[in-house]
């Protein structure tokens, strides 16, 4: 039987890129999104309060697997909208939601798979979106950047262990900022606004991104794209590094062109 993949789409470019890659490989795609946040080209919109009805709809349409792509919104829930089967899951999901994002995502993955819908990650469906190790652009990190990347990787691992963030900025051994709920754009804006007295020169340092230790990698992988490079340049950084096989590179050609034009290195670093 031919594969039919349901992409549960969130914000950003990833859902469209993933759909494009699957269709180019001759595979069927159905795009769905949370009501009020679904992309314009979505085939289905659903409410979280009727999640089990949505899963039944996917099965009835012949969906054989599910992929989560893009930043997923946390909608405001309306108790009166719950169908009985979804309502019965609330006691099961609540402890995971209270434990943090990664526990929540694991619980959602398990829920779909328990209903007969395997969850596939972008790395399995479109491996070209998740680069292996190497310097990707025209500029290479120097010895100082290599040391900064090692320091940043340690910081990101510590953040991830407590389910906080997936990125840090380090310059000449100094941590200039870490990612929290507001995301990478806010982190880079914060670094750009630092007083010069707190910075070890410009351009210097790097943004480093990596998955959390033990993260469920089929969902919520960190990502970078052309806007990340532009923001890193505005923050006075010398480059961007990320964990090889662990970060989505969106708009590869555009991202490399942006890095080359701005003189930043783009490094997929072996963990």
Secondary structure by P-SEA (a helix, b strand, c coil): cbbbbbbbccccaaaaaaaaaaaaabbbbbbbbccccccccccccccccaaaaaaaaaaaaccccccccccccccccccccccaaaaaacccaaaaaaacaaaaaaaaaaaaaaacbbbbccccccccccccccccccccccaaaaaaaaaaaaaaaaaaaacccccccccccccccccccccaaaaaaaaaaccccccccccbbbbbbbcccccccccccccccaaaaaaaaaacccbbbbbcccccccaaaaaaaaaaaabbbbbbccc
